[in-house]
Amino acid sequence: MWYDTRMTTKRLYPLLLMLLMVCLLPGCAGFSLRGFERADMLDHLTVSIILPAHQTLVDRAAELAQAAQAFRTDPSAETLAVTRSAWRETAIAWEQCSLFGFSEVMIVHNQIGKWPANESFIDDFIADPANETLDAAFIESIGSTAKGLFAMQYLLFDATGNDTVLLRRYADADLGTRRADYLAALAENLQAKTTELLAIWTGEGENLAERFRSADFDGGELNGSVSMLTNEMVALLENMVQNKIGRPLGKGSNSTVVPRSAQAWRSLSSSQLLAANLSILYLTYSGGGSDNAQLGFDDYLTFIGMPDNDPPLTERIETQFTAAHNALVAINQPLSIAVETQPEQVSKAYDELRALLVLFKVDLANQLGVTITFNDNDGD
């Protein structure tokens, strides 16, 4: 398999660095661009990257559902640790899939990875005796801000990092069992939603994969799929820059550092999720890195020809991916802590990601003839 989304941060960073650095080597082996076809590139991205990423998400969500059920039966430090580990692996797998947020899947995407979770809604649902059965059917009936991965994060990680306090909530005589029921139901619903998402991409559902490969939308032109995926890459980069790292760092209008606005501050996993985003962006842009010289956007740029810039656009993008990766790696504390203890290093990562965003949003889009248009596909 081209990429294992189960990789922990320690394994994820070296892989990404290897992919980046190998492709920067002079004389890096590549295939002949003679006869390059966009359809071949789209086919490769679909079969080798998009579909495997969604299958991995389904597998990780199934493991998380199993772990959450075991925790529900026996809320202990041991089962909590297993469930947390499964949550982190599923969250990383999700961030690999979040790039492909076309309009056809946005409602399901929101039910998997909407953040931040509405914690007061979750508490109210658990406490309200009118909600007699907190099961998967109940979770299906509620809004996206009280379900999905980040609702689970709220129930799995104490705000102060105190596991004793967290486990005590599950031992509470009044609401402990209901809290465990809600957590298990969230996991069951999440497993169902990831399965539904995969089905949309395959022949079991709308077969979005085939439509993407054959560009059976946006006018039926092959460049339609290229355009849509380019827009998704730009949208993800903007989200990373503005929300995932910019907002906690205080890059908003009031310039105030807001550690708890980091995407996964409770689980101290924000940096890992950013790394997963950067990894899938690079894999999509490069077609999977230098291994077997697969077709990607970099090859498309080379094929259509680029202005006589020095260095060429493909080299500048490769270099900027490496710079962004190195800046993220240099943040050696959880992002929600580093924005206060390592603000210069976090700012460096912010700047490098923003520079990568400009290359995609302006240079790459212009060279491909893609218009960057953002549509509010947010759904509930």
C-alpha positions in Angstrom: 0.0 0.0 0.0 1.3 3.5 -0.9 0.9 5.0 2.5 -0.1 3.8 5.9 -2.3 6.3 7.8 -1.8 4.4 11.0 1.7 5.9 11.3 2.3 7.7 14.5 4.0 11.1 14.4 7.4 9.7 14.9 6.9 7.5 11.8 4.9 10.0 9.8 7.5 12.8 9.8 10.5 10.8 8.6 8.3 9.3 5.8 7.3 12.8 4.6 10.8 14.1 4.9 12.1 11.1 2.8 9.5 11.7 0.1 10.4 15.4 0.0 14.1 15.1 0.0 14.4 12.2 -2.5 12.4 14.2 -5.0 14.7 17.2 -4.6 17.8 15.1 -5.5 19.4 16.1 -8.8 18.6 13.5 -11.5 15.7 12.0 -9.5 14.4 9.2 -11.6 11.2 10.0 -13.5 9.1 8.6 -16.3 8.9 10.0 -19.8 6.3 12.7 -20.1 5.8 11.8 -23.7 2.1 11.0 -24.1 1.2 12.4 -20.7 -2.6 12.3 -20.2 -4.5 14.0 -17.5 -6.9 11.0 -17.4 -3.9 8.8 -16.5 -3.0 11.2 -13.6 -6.6 11.3 -12.3 -6.8 7.5 -12.5 -3.6 7.1 -10.6 -4.6 9.6 -7.9 -8.0 7.8 -7.5 -6.7 4.3 -7.4 -3.5 4.8 -5.5 -4.3 7.6 -3.1 -7.9 8.6 -2.7 -9.5 5.1 -2.4 -6.8 3.6 -0.2 -7.0 6.6 2.2 -10.8 6.1 2.6 -10.4 2.4 3.1 -7.8 3.1 5.8 -10.3 5.5 7.5 -12.9 2.8 7.5 -10.5 0.3 9.1 -9.3 2.7 11.8 -12.9 3.7 12.6 -13.8 0.1 13.1 -11.0 -0.4 15.5 -12.1 2.8 17.4 -15.6 1.5 17.6 -14.4 -1.8 19.1 -12.2 0.1 21.6 -15.0 2.4 22.6 -17.3 -0.5 23.2 -14.6 -2.2 25.4 -14.2 1.1 27.4 -18.0 1.3 27.8 -18.0 -2.2 29.3 -15.0 -1.5 31.5 -14.1 2.2 31.9 -10.5 1.8 33.2 -7.2 3.4 32.6 -6.2 0.6 30.3 -9.2 0.7 28.1 -9.1 4.5 28.1 -5.5 4.3 26.8 -6.5 1.9 24.0 -9.4 4.0 23.0 -7.4 7.2 22.9 -4.8 5.5 20.8 -7.4 4.3 18.3 -8.9 7.8 18.3 -5.6 9.4 17.4 -5.0 6.9 14.6 -8.5 7.5 13.2 -8.1 11.3 13.4 -4.9 11.0 11.4 -6.6 8.8 8.8 -9.5 11.3 8.7 -7.1 14.2 8.0 -5.8 12.2 5.0 -9.4 12.1 3.6 -10.5 15.6 4.5 -8.7 17.0 1.4 -11.2 15.3 -0.9 -14.2 17.3 0.3 -16.1 17.7 -2.9 -19.7 18.8 -2.7 -21.0 15.3 -3.0 -19.5 14.3 0.3 -19.5 17.4 2.4 -22.5 16.5 4.5 -20.9 13.2 5.5 -17.5 15.0 6.0 -19.2 17.3 8.5 -20.6 14.4 10.5 -17.1 12.8 10.7 -14.8 15.8 11.4 -16.7 18.9 12.3 -14.7 21.0 14.8 -14.8 22.4 17.3 -17.4 20.3 19.0 -20.2 21.9 20.9 -19.4 20.7 24.4 -22.5 22.2 26.0 -24.7 20.4 23.6 -23.0 17.1 24.4 -23.4 17.6 28.1 -27.0 18.5 27.7 -27.8 15.5 25.6 -26.2 13.2 28.2 -27.9 14.9 31.2 -31.4 15.2 29.6 -33.5 12.2 30.9 -35.8 12.7 27.9 -33.1 11.1 25.8 -33.9 7.7 27.1 -31.5 5.7 24.9 -28.2 7.2 23.9 -27.4 4.9 20.9 -26.3 5.2 17.3 -29.8 6.1 16.2 -29.9 9.0 18.6 -26.5 10.2 17.4 -27.8 10.0 13.8 -30.6 12.4 14.8 -28.5 15.2 16.2 -26.4 18.0 14.6 -22.8 17.5 13.4 -21.3 19.7 16.2 -22.2 17.0 18.8 -21.0 14.0 16.9 -17.9 12.7 15.1 -14.3 12.6 16.0 -14.1 15.9 17.9 -17.2 15.1 20.0 -15.3 11.9 20.9 -12.2 13.9 21.8 -14.2 15.9 24.3 -15.3 12.7 26.1 -11.9 11.0 26.0 -9.6 13.8 27.1 -9.9 16.0 30.2 -9.2 19.7 29.7 -6.5 19.7 32.4 -5.0 16.3 31.3 -6.2 14.7 34.6 -7.1 11.1 33.8 -8.3 10.5 37.3 -10.9 13.2 37.0 -12.0 12.0 33.6 -12.4 8.4 34.7 -14.4 9.6 37.7 -17.0 11.1 35.4 -17.6 7.6 34.0 -17.9 6.2 37.5 -20.5 8.8 38.4 -23.7 7.1 39.7 -26.0 9.5 37.9 -24.4 10.1 34.5 -21.4 7.8 34.2 -23.2 5.1 32.3 -24.9 7.5 30.0 -21.6 9.2 29.3 -20.1 5.9 28.3 -23.2 5.1 26.2 -22.9 8.4 24.4 -19.2 7.7 23.6 -19.8 4.2 22.3 -22.7 5.5 20.2 -20.5 8.2 18.8 -18.0 5.6 17.7 -20.6 3.4 16.2 -22.1 6.3 14.2 -18.6 7.3 13.1 -17.9 3.8 11.8 -21.2 4.0 9.9 -20.3 7.4 8.4 -16.9 6.4 7.3 -18.4 3.3 5.6 -21.0 5.6 4.0 -18.3 7.9 2.8 -16.3 5.0 1.2 -19.5 3.8 -0.5 -20.0 7.2 -2.1 -16.6 6.9 -3.7 -17.1 3.3 -4.9 -19.6 1.4 -7.0 -21.6 0.7 -3.9 -22.8 4.2 -3.9 -22.5 7.2 -6.3 -19.2 5.9 -7.7 -17.6 9.3 -7.2 -14.2 7.7 -8.0 -15.3 6.8 -11.5 -16.8 10.2 -12.0 -13.7 11.8 -10.8 -11.5 9.7 -13.0 -13.6 10.3 -16.1 -14.3 14.0 -15.1 -18.1 13.3 -15.2 -18.9 16.7 -13.6 -18.1 20.3 -14.0 -19.0 20.3 -17.7 -17.6 16.9 -18.3 -14.1 18.3 -19.1 -11.0 16.6 -17.8 -9.8 19.9 -16.4 -13.0 19.9 -14.3 -11.6 17.3 -12.0 -8.1 19.0 -12.0 -9.8 22.3 -11.2 -11.9 20.8 -8.4 -9.0 19.0 -6.8 -6.8 22.1 -7.1 -9.5 24.1 -5.3 -9.6 21.5 -2.5 -5.8 21.6 -2.1 -6.0 25.4 -1.8 -8.9 25.3 0.6 -7.1 22.8 2.9 -4.0 25.0 2.9 -6.1 28.0 3.8 -7.7 26.1 6.6 -4.3 25.0 7.9 -2.9 28.5 7.7 -5.8 30.6 9.0 -7.6 28.2 11.4 -5.3 25.3 12.4 -2.2 27.4 13.1 -3.0 31.0 12.6 -5.9 31.3 15.0 -4.1 29.7 18.0 -1.1 31.8 17.2 -3.1 35.0 17.4 -3.1 35.9 13.7 -6.7 36.9 13.9 -8.1 40.5 14.1 -7.3 40.9 17.8 -3.8 39.4 17.7 -4.5 37.4 20.9 -2.9 33.9 21.3 -5.8 31.4 21.8 -4.2 28.0 22.6 -7.6 26.3 23.0 -8.6 27.2 19.5 -6.1 24.6 18.2 -8.0 21.8 16.4 -7.0 19.0 18.8 -5.8 20.8 21.9 -7.5 18.4 24.3 -5.6 15.4 22.9 -2.4 17.4 22.3 -2.6 16.1 18.7 -2.9 19.3 16.6 0.6 19.1 15.2 0.1 15.5 14.2 -3.1 16.4 12.3 -1.3 19.3 10.6 1.4 16.9 9.5 -1.2 14.5 8.1 -2.7 17.3 6.1 0.7 18.3 4.7 1.5 14.7 3.9 -1.7 14.1 1.9 -1.2 17.4 0.1 2.3 16.4 -1.0 1.3 12.9 -1.9 -1.5 14.3 -4.1 0.7 17.0 -5.7 3.5 14.5 -6.4 1.4 11.5 -7.2 2.9 9.6 -4.2 6.4 10.9 -4.1 9.3 9.7 -6.1 8.6 6.0 -5.5 7.9 4.4 -9.0 7.7 8.0 -10.4 3.9 8.2 -10.3 1.9 10.8 -12.1 1.0 13.9 -10.1 0.4 17.6 -10.5 4.2 18.2 -10.7 4.3 16.1 -13.8 1.4 17.9 -15.3 3.1 21.2 -14.7 6.2 19.9 -16.4 4.2 18.5 -19.3 2.3 21.7 -20.1 5.5 23.8 -19.7 6.2 26.6 -17.3 7.5 30.1 -17.7 11.2 30.5 -17.8 11.5 31.2 -14.1 14.6 30.4 -12.1 14.0 28.1 -10.3 11.0 26.6 -12.0 7.7 26.4 -10.3 7.9 22.6 -9.6 11.3 23.1 -7.8 9.9 26.1 -5.8 6.9 24.0 -4.7 9.1 21.1 -3.7 11.4 23.3 -1.8 8.5 25.0 0.0 7.0 21.6 1.0 10.3 20.8 2.6 10.5 24.1 4.4 7.0 23.8 5.7 7.7 20.2 6.9 10.9 21.2 8.6 9.2 24.1 10.4 6.5 21.8 11.7 9.0 19.2 12.9 10.9 21.9 14.8 7.9 22.6 17.0 8.8 20.1 19.7 5.8 20.7 22.0 2.1 20.3 21.4 0.9 23.2 19.3 -1.5 24.5 21.9 1.4 24.8 24.3 4.0 25.9 21.7 2.0 29.0 20.7 3.0 30.3 24.1 6.4 28.7 24.7 7.7 28.6 21.1 5.9 31.5 19.4 8.8 32.2 17.0 9.0 28.6 15.8 5.2 28.4 15.4 5.3 31.7 13.5 8.0 30.2 11.3 5.7 27.2 10.5 2.8 29.6 9.8 5.0 31.6 7.4 6.2 28.6 5.5 2.7 27.2 5.2 1.4 30.5 4.0 4.2 30.7 1.4 3.1 27.2 0.2 -0.5 28.4 0.0 0.6 31.4 -2.2 2.4 29.0 -4.6 -0.7 26.8 -4.9 -3.3 29.6 -5.0 -1.5 31.9 -7.4 1.3 30.3 -9.3 0.1 26.7 -9.6 -3.5 27.7 -10.3 -2.5 30.3 -12.9 -0.2 27.8 -14.7 -3.0 25.2 -14.8 -5.6 27.7 -15.8 -7.7 27.0 -12.7 -10.0 29.6 -11.2 -10.0 29.4 -7.4 -13.6 29.6 -6.3 -14.7 28.6 -2.8 -18.2 27.4 -2.2 -19.8 27.1 1.2 -20.7 23.5 1.2 -21.1 23.3 4.9 -23.9 21.1 5.8 -25.5 19.6 8.9 
